[in-house]
Amino acid sequence: MDKARMKAMADRVFRDVAGGMAAGLAWLGCETGLFSVLAERGPLGFAALAEASGLVPRYVEEWARGMVAAGYLDYDPAAETVSLPAEHAWLLASDGTDHYMGGLFGMVPPLMAVAPRIRTAFREGGGVPFADFPPECRHAIDLMNRGNYEHRLAGYWLQQLPDTVARLEAGGRVLDLGCGNGQVVVALARAFPASTIVGVDPDAASIAQARAAVADAGVGANTELVQATLDAVPLDPPYDLVTACDCLHDLPDPVGVLRDVRARLAPDGVLLAIEPRVADRLEDNVNPLAAMFYGFSVFHCTTQSMAHDGAALGACLGPTRTRALFAEAGFSRVDEVDVRSPVNLFYAVRA
């Protein structure tokens, strides 16, 4: 028995549990507005922070102490104040931007809420369908993605496909696969008002939220939302662009859906598929980002597919297996889109 290795593992357990607790505290900081208050007001004592936020003082003090211990907040012992560094505020008090990270924390409570069911699935098989996740899960997914879709989808990501952009500016057709709460639909409808943007998703709650988002954004004139699976969407008229944002690996029958996508693409149409940035080999995925993706995969992605006796590809599919899916579905050309992202890979797929 290597005692040094045992001690290192014990230290690792403490760090990982501390990280889990810090994620929970950070989630509270985002949801209650405490991070935003500190970003706006600067250094505050515990009582002043509670007063400024309108929250219960004892909870606020214990939260702030925990965030200092975790390194999220700075503490000035002479003044007895806590503060949120500007660099931290950029990530934690910036809801709606393309650099906000609060949605990641938001995934923890809903995923842990279904953890007992996943424990049962480990023993008995099956899984947890998307509709059974708490509403907070949809909220967290929205927080994770909304800023990117609003600020990067049309203005950066799609600009790498200039021919597609030209067709959409002239008046094309777009299908967003697994549209969720409609943020991709809204972003594209705003960017390309001459085009028709169709969102399809089988989840009733997601479609209801998408309809509300479309109404709030005032883009109902060039959008359509369909609560269905893709095979229920008519083949004609075809689509110039199909977007599949972080959803292919969740599908029970990904190859079947990709064949349905190919059948609905215009002759020069493109599928823009966005998937997690992970390596093909496990030994190359020994890092915090991959560990996070594997956790999301067990508690969210894989179990959705397992609930339908599906392919259960998981979030860490990797580029080689992803390309194999496209080939099996009959696509002839797959290009990796030149987009700088630490967390996603982008594929332009053509029939």
N, C-alpha and C positions, 0 to 999 in steps of 0.2 A: 504493500500500500504506500503510495507516494503522498506523504503528509502535505507537502507543499501544494500538490495538485488538488488535494482535498480542501485545503484552506482557500485556494483560489476559487474553487467551485462554490464554497460557502459564501465567499465575498460576492461572487456573481449572483447567487440567489438573492442576497440582500439588495444588490443593485437593481436587479430586475423587479423585485417586489416594490422597491422604492420608486422605480420608474412607473410602475402601474399606479401607485398611489399619486405620484406627481401628475400623471395623465388625468386622473380623476379630479384632482385639485385644479388643474388647468382648465378642464371642462367647466367646472364651477365658475372660474374666473371669466371665461368667455360668455357663459349663459347668463350670469348675473350682472355683467357689465363692469366688474371690478377692474379688469385690465384696461378697459376704455376710460374709466374714471382716472386711473393713475396716469394714463397716457395724456389726458387733458389737463390734469391738475398738477402733475409733478409730485415731489415727495410729500407724503402725508403720514401722520401718526395713525395708530390703529383707530382711535376714536374718531378722528377727522375723516378717515377713509370710510368708516361705517356711516357717518353722517352724510357724507357726499354721495354715497351710493344708495342710501335709504335702506340699508340692510341691518340685520341684527348684530350688534357690536361683538358679542362673544364669538359668533361664528366667523365674522370677518377677521378678528385678531388671529384665531387659530389657523384660518386659511392663509393669511399673510405670512405667519411664521413658517408654515409648511412650504410656501413658495420661495421664501428666503432660503430655507434648508435645501431645496431642490435646485437653487440657482436661477430661478425665473425672476425673482425680485432682488434688488439690492437693499441693504440695510445700513443705515447710518446710526451707530450706537450713541454717538454724542447727541444727535438731535432726536433719536428714537423715532425715525421715520423710515418708511419703505418707499421704494420708487421702482418704476418700470423703465429700464434702459431703452433708449430710442430704437436700438437695433432689435430688441425683443418686441417692442410695440409694433414695429413694422410687420411682424408675423402674427401677433396675438391680438392686436386691437385695430384690425384692418379689414373687417368683414366687407365682402363685396369686391375686394381687389383680387388680382391674380397671384398674390403672395400670402394670402391669409391661410393659416394652418389650423385654425380652430376646429374645422370640420373633422380633422383626424381624431381629436380628442372626443368629439361627439359620437364617434362610432363605438367607443368603448362601452357605455351603458347599455345600448340596445343589443350589442353582441353578447355581453355577459348575461343579459336577460334570457337569452335562448340557450345558454351554455348547458343547463341541465338536460334539455331535449337533445342536444348534440351528444352529450355523454351517453344517453340512451341509444342514439343512433350508432355510436361506436360499437355497441354490443349487439344491437338488433338489426342494423341496416336502416335504410331510409334516410330522411333528412328533414330540414325545415324549409318549406317553400317561402318565397319572398313575401307573400301576402301575410304570413304569420309573424314577421318581424315587427317590433313596436314601431309606432309612427315616428319616434325619434330617429329611427334609422334613415328614413327618407329625408328628414330634416338635415341630418349629418351629411348625407350624400350631396344634398343641395349646397351646403356650406363648403364642402370640399371642391366642388366643381364649378359653381356659378361664376365666380370671378374669372376663371380660365376661359369658360365659354364666352362670357361677355367681352373680355378684353383680348383674347388670343385667337379664338376659333376663326373668325372671318378676317381679322386684321393681320394675323401672322401665319397660323397653320395652313389655311387654305391658300394663302398667297404663294405657297410653294407649288401650287397646281394652277398656273395662270390660265390655261385653256378652260379649266372648269370654272374659274372665277368669271371669265369672259362670258361663258354661257349663262351663268346665273345672273350676271348684270343685265344681260339682254332679255332675260325672262325664261328661266329653266324650271326644272322640277327636282326637289330634294326629298328624300325619305330618311327620317331619323329612326333607326332601329332601336327598340328599347328606350323610348324617349323619356321615360321617367316623369319627372315633374315639369318637363317642357322647356328647360333652359336652353338647350341646343336649338329647338324650334324657334324660340323667341329671338335668340341671337342672330340666327340666319334670316329670319323674317325681317328684322330691322336692317341688316346689312344688305339684303337683296330684295327690296320691295317689289320688284318686277317678277320675282320667282314665286312659285307655290311650294310651301314647306309642309310636308306631311309627317306627323309623328305617330308611331304605332307602338303600343305596349299592351300586354294582356292584363296588367294590374289595374283594377278599377280605381283604387285610391290614388295611384300615380296619375292616371288620366284626369281625374277630378282636379288634382293640384295643377296639372298642366293647363287645363282649361281656364283655371283661375289666373295662372301666370300670363296666358295669352291675352285674357281680358284686361288685366292690369297694365300690360304693355301696349295695348291698343293695336295689336297686329292680327286681329281676327280676320281681316279681309284677305290675307294671302297665306293663311294657315288652315290645316285640317288635322284633327286628332282622332285616332281610331283605336278603340279598345278591342284589340284582337291580336292574334299571332300573325306573322308575316304572310302565311299562306292564304289568309283571307283578304289580302290586299290585291286588287285587280292588277293584271299584267300590263294593261294599257290604260292611260298613256305611260310610257317608260320614264325612268328617272335618270337625270344627268349626274346626280350624286346621291350615294347612300352613305350615311354616317353610322358607324357602330362604335360608340364611345365606351370603352371599358366594359363590354358586355358579352363578347363572343365566348369567353371562357366560362361564363355562367350558364350558357344554353344547354339544355338537355340533349339537343340534336344539332350541334353546330354545323356539321357538314350539310345536313338537310336545309338548314336556314340559309347557309351560304349559297346553295343551289337556287333557293328561292330568290335570293338577292340577285344572282347572276341573270335569272330569267326576267327580272324587272329593270335591269339596266339598259339605258339607251346604247346604241352601237359604240359611241365614244364615252360612255359613262364610266364613272370611277367609284369604287368603294373605298372610303377612308376609314380604316380600322385602327383604333387606338387601344393598345394593350400595355400591361405593366412592363417596365424595363427590368428584366431579369435575364440571367445567363441560361444557357441550355443545361450546363452541368451543375450538379448539386455542389461540387467542391468549389465552384466559382460563385456560389450564392451564399457564402458564409460572411454575412455582413448585416448591419442593422436594417437596411431597406428591405432586403429579401426576407429577413425574419418577420418584419411587419407584414409583408405581402403574404407569407405563409400563414400568419395568424388570421388575417382577413379571409384567406382562402378556406381555412378549416371552419371558421365561425360564420362565414357568410357565403362565399362563392361556391365551394364544392358542395356544401350541404343543400343549396338550392337545386342543383342538378341532381344530386342523389335522391332528393324528395320525389323526383319524377323518373327515377330509374334511368338517369341520363348518363352522358359521357363523363361527367365529373372531371373536367379537364383541370380545374383549379386555376388560381390567379397566376401561378408561376409556370405558365405554359412554355415560355421561351420561344425565341424566334424560329428555330428549326421546326418545331412541332406546329407553330402557327402557320408557317409557310406550307407545311404538308397539308393542313386543313384546306387552304386555298386551292392547292393543286388537286386534292381529292374532289373538291366541289366543281372542278372544271375550269378554273381561272387560268389564263395563259401567261399573265405577267404580274409580278409582284415587285414593287419598288419600295425601299425604305425611304420615307420622306425626311428631308434634311431639316429637322426641327430640334432645337436644343431643349432638352428636358431631362432632368435627373430621374424622373419617375415613370416616363412613358416612352414606348416605341410607336411610331406612326407608319402605317403601311398604305400605299396607294395601289389598289388591286383592280386589274382590268380583265374583262372577259377574253 
